[in-house]
């Protein structure tokens, strides 16, 4: 079966990455993960990749004095794998580079734990939602462009957070839905790309 290849970029825990690993293992969709790329050598996502036998590229942001070099190295690494789609799964850095956005136009996806444009650009949108006293928040899957969290929205889902007692509960409630939503959107895109 022909498969769409993914490069997953993650900076930390990697539960969305794990959800993709499990999905591919259990359901055999037309998708394969080529590589995990992380900007953080302590990311738990690395352990998950090891467990699944997925190639790992660590490009630790802290070790680059010149940040332009970091972005260049990241782009070069992506190009080695030449994935069909780049999947940001808890990748905490802003992507930069004209070539990256040109070469991968409409092929970079991100998942954001709010109903964008609400809490656009926030790194703690679940806490923002809790502190704002919202009854409903949600998640958004969108294309990544130079406008942070501003690319075309592919999917949104509302999540009832009215009974959440703290920001962690909000995050947990949304995360459960993220794990289901990301694979759904990726599968749809993959099937379209294979047509
Ligand atoms: C998720 O809430 C995602 O929406 C946001 O960062 C978090 C990553 O969690 N972009 P994990 O690393 O996938 O567990």
Boltz pocket constraint, residues with backbone or C-beta under 6 A from the ligand:
constraints:
  - pocket:
      binder: B
      contacts: [[A, 10], [A, 12], [A, 13], [A, 14], [A, 15], [A, 16], [A, 17], [A, 88], [A, 89], [A, 90], [A, 91], [A, 111], [A, 112], [A, 113], [A, 171], [A, 175], [A, 178]]
      max_distance: 6.0
